[in-house]
Amino acid sequence: MNNIKILIIIIILISIGIFFISNNHINLIEFINNNLKNLREFDANFPILSALYFVLIYITLTSISLPVAFILGITSGIIFDPNKAIILVSFSSSIGATLALILSRYIFRDIVKNRFSIQYEIFNNGFIENGIYYLFAIRMSPIFPYFLVNLVSGLTTMRILPYYLTTQIGMLPNTILVILLGNSLERIILEDAKVEIDLIIILTAIGILPLIFKYIFKSYLR
């Protein structure tokens, strides 16, 4: 087991190093903001390769629990066709979340438990009382950040496959909204379009839907 842990840590460090070296230490947000048109053109010319790069970057960053899921979701809506973006983000975010759980459970368990002891106690009590339904409620009404749920889930006895499936299904509504928001922003940022009613509706939905889901699942979120 120790050899496996060392191997995983080495792979993580190499992945982080490759990412930052390839981007010349440029801040992720600044890099995306300055290269939106280039990224869209790259996707148009190399659709499979662009999707592969995006998936690898998304999974790598979320598996080590960097809080970049919202930024990458918005970016995917700007760069890709909405249907393509939804598929890429849905699978990437679920795989990244599952890898984060595995790392938390088998490598960084003590660190995570000490750092997020209060959040863990809340989450674990909810899981003990309601099982996998609690995770589904959390994903549908994100009262905890995405990366934090991934970390504290690793401290529970939750099985990996149900965790993956529940995460993918539970996050899908919010994933769709974030990507549609990115798609609307793309027209404003790159095409200098005016703010339209669909953008207002999406922003309203992003604000209201978590509250609605929280009310629906309130029995699980106590």
C-alpha positions as CSV (number, residue, x, y, z in Angstrom):
1,M,0.0,0.0,0.0
2,N,2.9,2.4,0.8
3,N,4.3,1.9,-2.7
4,I,0.9,2.6,-4.2
5,K,0.6,5.8,-2.2
6,I,4.1,7.0,-3.3
7,L,3.3,6.2,-7.0
8,I,0.0,8.1,-6.8
9,I,1.7,11.1,-5.2
10,I,4.4,11.1,-7.9
11,I,1.8,11.0,-10.6
12,I,-0.1,13.9,-9.0
13,L,3.1,16.0,-8.7
14,I,4.1,15.3,-12.3
15,S,0.6,16.2,-13.5
16,I,0.7,19.5,-11.6
17,G,4.1,20.3,-12.9
18,I,3.2,19.6,-16.5
19,F,0.2,21.8,-16.3
20,F,2.0,24.8,-14.8
21,I,5.1,24.4,-17.0
22,S,3.0,24.2,-20.2
23,N,1.2,27.4,-19.2
24,N,4.4,29.2,-18.2
25,H,3.0,29.8,-14.7
26,I,0.2,32.0,-16.0
27,N,-2.8,32.3,-13.7
28,L,-5.6,30.1,-15.0
29,I,-8.2,32.8,-15.1
30,E,-5.9,35.2,-16.8
31,F,-4.8,32.6,-19.3
32,I,-8.4,31.7,-20.2
33,N,-9.5,35.3,-20.4
34,N,-6.6,36.3,-22.7
35,N,-7.0,33.3,-25.0
36,L,-10.8,32.7,-25.4
37,K,-10.8,33.3,-29.2
38,N,-7.7,31.1,-29.6
39,L,-9.3,28.4,-27.6
40,R,-12.5,28.5,-29.7
41,E,-10.4,28.4,-32.9
42,F,-8.4,25.5,-31.6
43,D,-11.6,23.6,-30.8
44,A,-12.9,24.3,-34.3
45,N,-9.8,23.0,-35.9
46,F,-9.1,20.1,-33.5
47,P,-12.3,19.2,-31.8
48,I,-11.2,15.8,-30.4
49,L,-7.8,17.1,-29.2
50,S,-9.4,20.1,-27.6
51,A,-11.9,17.9,-25.8
52,L,-9.1,15.6,-24.6
53,Y,-7.0,18.5,-23.3
54,F,-10.0,20.0,-21.5
55,V,-10.9,16.7,-19.8
56,L,-7.4,16.0,-18.7
57,I,-7.0,19.5,-17.2
58,Y,-10.4,19.4,-15.5
59,I,-9.8,15.9,-14.0
60,T,-6.3,16.8,-12.9
61,L,-7.2,20.0,-11.2
62,T,-10.4,18.8,-9.5
63,S,-8.9,15.5,-8.4
64,I,-6.4,17.5,-6.3
65,S,-9.3,19.6,-5.0
66,L,-8.4,22.9,-6.5
67,P,-11.6,25.1,-6.5
68,V,-11.8,25.7,-10.2
69,A,-14.9,23.7,-11.2
70,F,-17.1,26.8,-11.7
71,I,-14.4,28.6,-13.8
72,L,-13.9,25.6,-16.0
73,G,-17.6,25.1,-16.4
74,I,-18.1,28.7,-17.5
75,T,-15.1,28.3,-19.8
76,S,-16.5,25.2,-21.4
77,G,-19.7,27.0,-22.2
78,I,-17.7,29.7,-24.0
79,I,-15.4,27.4,-25.9
80,F,-17.6,24.4,-26.8
81,D,-21.0,23.7,-28.2
82,P,-23.4,23.4,-25.3
83,N,-24.1,19.7,-25.8
84,K,-20.4,18.9,-26.1
85,A,-19.6,21.0,-23.0
86,I,-22.3,19.3,-20.9
87,I,-21.0,15.8,-21.8
88,L,-17.3,16.8,-21.1
89,V,-18.0,18.6,-17.9
90,S,-20.5,16.0,-16.5
91,F,-18.0,13.2,-16.9
92,S,-14.9,15.2,-16.0
93,S,-16.4,16.6,-12.8
94,S,-17.7,13.2,-11.7
95,I,-14.4,11.4,-12.4
96,G,-12.4,14.3,-10.8
97,A,-14.7,14.1,-7.7
98,T,-14.2,10.4,-7.5
99,L,-10.4,10.6,-7.7
100,A,-10.5,13.3,-5.0
101,L,-12.5,11.0,-2.8
102,I,-9.9,8.2,-3.3
103,L,-7.0,10.5,-2.6
104,S,-8.7,11.8,0.5
105,R,-9.6,8.4,1.8
106,Y,-6.3,6.6,1.2
107,I,-3.6,9.3,1.2
108,F,-4.7,12.5,2.8
109,R,-7.2,11.2,5.3
110,D,-5.6,12.6,8.5
111,I,-4.9,16.0,6.9
112,V,-8.5,16.3,5.6
113,K,-10.0,15.2,8.9
114,N,-8.0,17.7,10.9
115,R,-8.6,20.6,8.5
116,F,-12.3,20.1,7.9
117,S,-13.4,18.4,11.1
118,I,-16.6,20.5,11.5
119,Q,-17.7,20.0,7.9
120,Y,-16.9,16.3,8.2
121,E,-19.0,15.8,11.3
122,I,-22.0,17.5,9.6
123,F,-21.6,15.6,6.4
124,N,-20.9,12.2,8.1
125,N,-24.0,12.6,10.4
126,G,-26.1,13.3,7.3
127,F,-24.7,10.3,5.5
128,I,-25.3,8.0,8.5
129,E,-28.9,9.1,8.8
130,N,-29.8,9.2,5.1
131,G,-27.1,7.2,3.2
132,I,-26.5,8.0,-0.4
133,Y,-29.6,10.2,-0.6
134,Y,-27.8,12.7,1.5
135,L,-25.0,13.0,-1.1
136,F,-27.7,13.4,-3.8
137,A,-29.3,16.2,-1.8
138,I,-25.9,17.9,-1.3
139,R,-25.2,17.7,-5.0
140,M,-28.6,19.1,-6.1
141,S,-28.5,21.9,-3.5
142,P,-24.8,22.8,-3.2
143,I,-24.7,24.0,0.4
144,F,-21.0,22.8,0.5
145,P,-18.5,23.7,-2.2
146,Y,-17.9,21.0,-4.8
147,F,-14.2,20.4,-3.8
148,L,-15.2,20.2,-0.1
149,V,-17.8,17.5,-0.6
150,N,-15.2,15.5,-2.5
151,L,-12.7,15.7,0.3
152,V,-15.0,14.9,3.3
153,S,-16.7,12.1,1.3
154,G,-13.4,10.3,1.4
155,L,-13.6,10.1,5.2
156,T,-17.0,8.2,5.1
157,T,-17.7,4.6,4.3
158,M,-19.4,5.6,1.0
159,R,-18.7,3.1,-1.8
160,I,-17.0,4.5,-4.8
161,L,-19.4,3.4,-7.6
162,P,-22.6,4.7,-5.9
163,Y,-20.6,7.9,-5.1
164,Y,-19.7,8.4,-8.8
165,L,-23.2,7.7,-10.1
166,T,-24.9,9.9,-7.5
167,T,-22.4,12.7,-8.1
168,Q,-22.9,12.7,-11.9
169,I,-26.7,12.6,-11.7
170,G,-26.9,15.1,-8.8
171,M,-24.7,17.7,-10.4
172,L,-26.2,17.6,-13.8
173,P,-28.8,20.3,-13.4
174,N,-26.3,22.8,-12.0
175,T,-23.7,21.7,-14.7
176,I,-26.2,22.5,-17.4
177,L,-27.0,26.0,-16.0
178,V,-23.4,26.9,-15.6
179,I,-22.6,25.9,-19.2
180,L,-25.6,27.8,-20.5
181,L,-24.3,30.8,-18.6
182,G,-21.0,30.4,-20.3
183,N,-22.6,30.1,-23.7
184,S,-24.5,33.4,-23.1
185,L,-21.4,35.2,-21.8
186,E,-19.6,34.0,-25.0
187,R,-21.9,36.1,-27.1
188,I,-21.3,39.1,-24.9
189,I,-17.5,38.7,-24.5
190,L,-16.6,37.7,-28.1
191,E,-19.4,39.1,-30.2
192,D,-20.1,42.3,-28.2
193,A,-23.8,41.4,-28.0
194,K,-26.2,43.0,-25.6
195,V,-27.4,41.3,-22.4
196,E,-30.5,39.3,-23.5
197,I,-33.4,37.9,-21.5
198,D,-32.0,34.3,-21.6
199,L,-28.9,35.4,-19.7
200,I,-31.1,37.0,-17.0
201,I,-33.2,33.8,-16.8
202,I,-30.1,31.6,-16.4
203,L,-28.7,33.9,-13.7
204,T,-32.0,33.8,-11.9
205,A,-32.2,30.0,-12.2
206,I,-28.7,29.7,-10.8
207,G,-29.7,31.7,-7.8
208,I,-33.1,30.2,-7.2
209,L,-32.7,26.5,-8.1
210,P,-30.3,25.7,-5.2
211,L,-32.9,27.2,-2.8
212,I,-35.7,25.2,-4.4
213,F,-33.7,21.9,-4.2
214,K,-32.7,22.8,-0.6
215,Y,-36.4,23.1,0.3
216,I,-37.2,19.8,-1.6
217,F,-34.5,17.9,0.2
218,K,-34.8,19.7,3.6
219,S,-35.5,16.5,5.4
220,Y,-32.1,15.2,4.3
221,L,-30.2,18.4,5.0
222,R,-31.1,19.0,8.6
